[in-house]
Amino acid sequence: MSNFKVIFYKDNLDKEDGPIEKFLNKSQTNLRIKILRQLQYLQEFGINKSVPSLKKLTSTPFWELRVRGKQEVRIICCVKSTIIFIIHIFYKKSQKTPSREIKTIFRRFKALQFDK
């Protein structure tokens, strides 16, 4: 039995699938399986430094889940109690995370209203 709940980010404009679901639906089957397996680990074990593909992003409330393969994927999440919010998912194409992706992460985090 899992102790954590994983929730995908969805904004008010999303009538059906949010951006995380859209990314997963567009992904190739083998990549989607890898991603879902990693998310299942999060659900089972939570945010835990012992998970090798999980890394705390310095000076932020975010954690980065790395999905390795032909296409490098990064999943950005944050946690509140036993709920893990998947805020953003994107293809990592270079060493440095593009500022556009960082802006998206912070905008979505703010929309979750964690402070309230």
PyMOL commands that set and color helices and strands:
alter all, ss='L'
color gray80, all
select helices_A, chain A and resi 19-26+29-45+99-111
alter helices_A, ss='H'
color red, helices_A
select strands_A, chain A and resi 5-8+54-56+63-67+73-80+83-91
alter strands_A, ss='S'
color yellow, strands_A
deselect
rebuild
show_as cartoon
